[in-house]
Amino acid sequence: MGIWEMSGNYGGEQEVFRRNKLLLKCIQVGLFCTNCYLVMNEDTSEGLIIDPGADPIKICYAIDDMGMIPVAILLTHGHFDHIMAVNELKRKYDIRVFILDAEKKLLSDPVLNSSNGLIKQPYTTSADVFLEDNDSVVLAGLTIKVIATPGHTVGGACYHLSKQKILFSGDTLFYESIGRSDLPTGDSDLLIKSVRTRLAVLPEDTFVLPGHGVTTSIGHEKRCNSYMRSNKYNE
């Protein structure tokens, strides 16, 4: 069984893997070991930075090591542990930041993004492109579909690369679990509904790269994740 089909097999520091001319590296950053992903199109060397939560120098070293040319930053949501390297990376590489439109306020409000409350280090940033549910964008030669998954935050999103069968799930879906919903703008019922109605419908062989912890697949979660198996929102 290849790494792309396995569940719970990946998530270690500086792990690298490939598929269909796509090179991916995971860097765990910050106090909460956020998974920051670097996604490079090997045909062009252009790539994406997903959820740079801290440690910009560490991320830059990894980018250089890959030989990647960053073209955009994608944010799955606006919590501090997913955004606190944005300003430095945006300045260094002169690239745009993408996030769901409903998440705009979290970027500019240290109370809403929990940087003021949880770590007492107020942090703000801004985005350049505000996405909507079901948008499709082409970056670094990769087609990315935006899936709104509110619940962890009001404007949380997942990014689906259907050709490569990859989902960047942020803090919506974890290995046999889901994200918390007790922080500002969170909603537990909405989070479960998002998982059940927006993610469970994806192909079972979709490889899921979460914001924390190890990887999984949609098929594994449908079998083993009680939140995804819930019939409450089967409508």
N, C-alpha and C positions, 0 to 999 in steps of 0.2 A: 504494500500500500504506500503510495507516494505522500509526500508532505502536504500536498494540496487536498488530499482526501481525509487526512487524519484530524481528529478533534483533540483539543487540549494538549497539543504537542509542541506548541511554539509560544514564545513570548519572552525568551531570554535576552539578555543584554547583547546588543549588536548582532543579532541574528540576521542572516541574509537568505533570501530565497528568490527563485525565478519562475516565471511562466509566460509563455507566448511573447518573448522579447521584452518582458517586464521584470525589472530588478527592484526588489523591495528590501528595505532595511528597517528594523525596529530599534529605536533608542529609548531606553527608559529614563525619564527626566523628572527632576523635582522630588519634593518630599513624599508625594503620593505615587511615585513610580508610574507616571503617565506614559503610555505608549505613544511616542511620536513616530510617525511613519514617513519614510522617504521613499517615493515611488518614481522610478526612472524608466523612461522609454529607451531601451537599449539601441534602437535604430537612430535616435536623434540626440541622446544623452540629456534631453530635457526632462524635467521632473517636477514633482509636487512635494510640498511639505504639509503634512497633515497633523494638526494639533500640537504645535510646538509650545509645550506647557512651561518650560523652564530651560536653563542651561544652554543658552544660545551658542556659546563657544563649542561645547560638546557637539551640538548639532552641526555647526559649520565644519568641524573636523570630519564628521561622518560624511557630509556632502562632498568634501574634497577627496576623501578616500574613495568614494564611489565614482568620482569624475562627473557628478551630476551638475547640470545647469538649471537651477530652480526658476520656474516661471510663475508659480502661484503658491499661496498658502490657503489651505482649506481648513475651516474650523467646523467641527461637528456640533459644538455649542460654546457658550461664553463663560463657563466657569474658569476661575483663575488658573487652575492646574492644567488647563488646555491652551492658555493664551499668553503666558507670561514671558515668552521669548518672541512674540510677534513683532514688537516695535524694533528690536535690534535686527531681526532677520529681514524685515521689510526695508529698513534703511540700507542694509548691506547689499541686498540683491536687487533693490528697486523693483519689487514685484507687488502684485495686487493680492488683497485678502478677500476671501469669499466666505459668506456665512448666510444662514437663512434670515430673511428680513425680520421675522418675528423675534429674533434674538438680538436685535440691534441695541436695545437698552442695556442688556447685560454687559456689553463691552465697555460702556461709558459710566457704569455705576458700580463702585466697589462693594456696595451693600448687596446688590443683586448678583454680582459674580462671585461673592463670598470671599474676596480677597481681604476685605476689611474685617469680616467676622471670624474667619477660620485661622488666618495666619497673621492678622494685624499688619499687613503690608498692602495698603490700598493700591490697586493697579487698574489702569484704564488703557484702552487701545481703540482702534477704529477699523472698520472694513471699507473696502472700495466697491465691492459688488454684493448686492443683497439678493439672494436667491428666493425662489418660490417653490412650493411643492410640485414635483413632477417636471421641474426644469431639467433640461439636458444641456450640458456644457462640454466643449471640447478643449482640453488643456493638455499640453505636452503630447498632442496626438492621440489622447485617450478620451473616449466618450464616457461621461460620468452622469448618471441620473441622480437627481436629488430626491430623497424620500423623507418627507417631514415625519418625525417621530416624537411629537411633544409628550411630555410627562416627566422626564428627568429635569428638563427646563421647558419653558413655553415654546422655544424655537429650536429645540434639538433636531438634528437631522442625521441621516445616514447617507453615505455615498456608495452607489452601486455601479461597479464596472461589469456589465453583463457579459461582455465578450470574454473577459478574463475570469468570470465567475467569482468575483471578489466583492465583499461588502465591508466597508469601514463603518463600524456600528457605534463609535464613540462610547458614551456611557448609557446607551439605551439597552444593549444586549451584551451580556457577558457569558462566559462558559457556565452553563447550567444555572444562570441567575440573570438579574436585570439590575439597572442602576437604582440609586436611592432617589427618593422623591420628597424628602423633607426639607430641602433647601429652597430659597426664594424662587417662585414661579413653578415649583414642582407640583405634580398631581399624580398620585399613585394609580387611580383608576384610568387616567388618560395614558399613562405609561404602559400599563398592561394592555390596553386597547391598541396602542401603537404596535407593540410587539406581536400581538395576536392577528391584527388585521393588515399590517403593512409589511411585516417581516416574515411571518410564517407562510405567506403565499409565495415567497421566492423559491427558486429551484433548490431542492434538498442538497445538491452538491455545491452550493454557494459557500465559499470559504469566508469565514467571519473573522475580521481583525478588530478586536475591541479596544476601548480606550485604556483599559487596565487588564492585567492578567494574560492568560494564554488564549490562543485561538480556538475556534470551534467551527462548526458548520451548521447550516440551517437544519439539515436532516438530523444531526445529533440533538440539537435543541428541541426539535419537535418530539423526539423520543424521550428526552431526559429532563427537560426544563418545564417545571410545573406551570410557570407563568405562560409559556407559549402553548401549552396543552389545554389551558383553561377554555371552557366553552362559553364563558360569560359574554364574550364579545364575538361569538361566532354568528355574524349577521350578514 
